[in-house]
Amino acid sequence: MTFKGAFCALSRGLAAAGFLFAPGLATALEATLTAPGAPEALTKRLEQSSASLSAPARGLDSPLELLSSALADYRTLVQILYGEGYFSPIVHIRLDGREAASIDPIQTPPRIDRIEITVETGPPFRFGTARIGPIAPGSLVPPEFAAGQPASTRVIQTTVRGGVSSWRDAGYPKVEVGDQRIRARHAEAELDAEIRLLPGPQLRFGQMHIQGDTDVKTDAIRRIAGFPTGEIYSPAHVQKVGTRLRRTGTFNLVSITERETPNADGTLDFDATFEDLPKRRISFGAELSSREGLDLSAVWIHRNLLGRADRLRLEATVRNLGGTEDIDGRIGFRLERPDRLGPDDSMFYIGEAERRNRTHYDITRAVLGVGARRTFSDELYAEAAIGLNYGDATDAFGSGRKFRYFGLDTSFEWDKRDDKVSATRGFYVSGGLLPFVGISGTKSGAQLVADGRGYWDFGTDGRLVLAGRLQIGSVFGPSLSEISPELLFFSGGAGTVRGQPYESLGIPVGANTAGGRSFLGLSTEVRGKVTEKISLVGFYDFGMVGESAFVGSGSDSHAGAGLGVRYDLGGFGPLRFDLAYPTSGSTGDGLQFYIGIGQAF
């Protein structure tokens, strides 16, 4: 039965389906597909794409439903074969021995017990003639689209898409596909393909017309978008405009579409349609460990505070509930102003007040500052903020010690992970430099921190992942006793060395302990999936704290190792439970456990 005959039968079946539904009898259906001589991968793809073979699993078992699935398979299977370069296929689909295309849908059999699909692929074709043009300046035709190369509709489609895309990249947004002459010469097993492209005129960006239901002011949208009016058209510029607007976190929908007809002056206008997200959002978090107790946090966000896509974030944290240290906490705010500077820049204001009660120091601190953020891409950003810092501390060097300084807090983040909450490939690097100028007797200096993480999936599609982390920190300038304890480094706990008590490793000062001026942390994890939801993790953490600006061979160190379980919560990341035990150092003994959401790093 030819493909044309099958299509006619399908048309008759669709015409009758609205009027006649014959009930079928429940049967034990046998369905098979054979493709003699076909590559194994092609046979598997045909099986997976067949509506007839999957009908029972989809609850389709009546004769009319099975016949409809079989008729649809003629087109589906032939399209797959064309896509793989087989242009002389013969497809038979027999229902209890009868060709499906010959069965009248109005008079379906009372039952169907067996579906047999036989595919004869015929010879693989090669291109006899392969031409496409004109092509955009500087672009190339794929080498697969050439005389003598294996032919397939997939190669043709890829070539056409690439040709159109090249013209659009060159500033021709109205490029179209003109004449297409495709002829199969079965005797020679060759395919001739001649395709003509119609580039149309090169255009420049015109105006962006704002539409939709949004509470963000029009001038703010324009400043954030940075629409490139007057520049030569480029799809990359259109995508960048959309990305800038979505980055604010204000909009549920941002759609930038070009108009059908260019303007008489050679420009092309665009329509920008917006839909706002709910203005307010609140979220909560919790983390539990055996020594530090329970930490609770809450975040409240307003996405459009002043009508200019301003983003206000309020945070509150309470720590050490039921832990070995006194209860403390933090409140803070950050107000983002994305329309204050340039399209890829934003201004922000920050403030926070915190009380930290730690084993080795207590501090009441406050920060108030203003800064700017530069976004280079979706993966890379940097920011700098100048602020006034206040601290009143009690530590190993005394009580009531006051620290006042202006700081220029610079930082960057480069995130190339495939998944931010549970990465299997890629890397993440962040760093910060905080030069500070002391006032009211506080010494001046600088703090440097860096955090690098890497993830390797050894061809297991995320089922076995090796993760590694390197942390470094250093304070330059003042001596140890002249530095605020918030700028010094300790090791131990969930963020550094699991299995060791939180911030248990520092620098001995008499009978007390101070933070160090330098820190080195190393962590490794092997993550293996047991099921789609459950993973097991083995890990080892190492930390070193030094008295000078750089850790050395004489610096104290400790380590911990353990096992963990992860339960995937989808977009929230995995629920984490770790058991860890100290393996070296004198800062802790006994088993530690940690519970949280998200990977440890």
Summary of the structure (lengths in Angstrom):
residues: 601
radius of gyration: 32.9
end to end distance: 59.7
largest distance: 98.2
contacts: 1977
relative contact order: 0.06
helix: 18%
strand: 48%
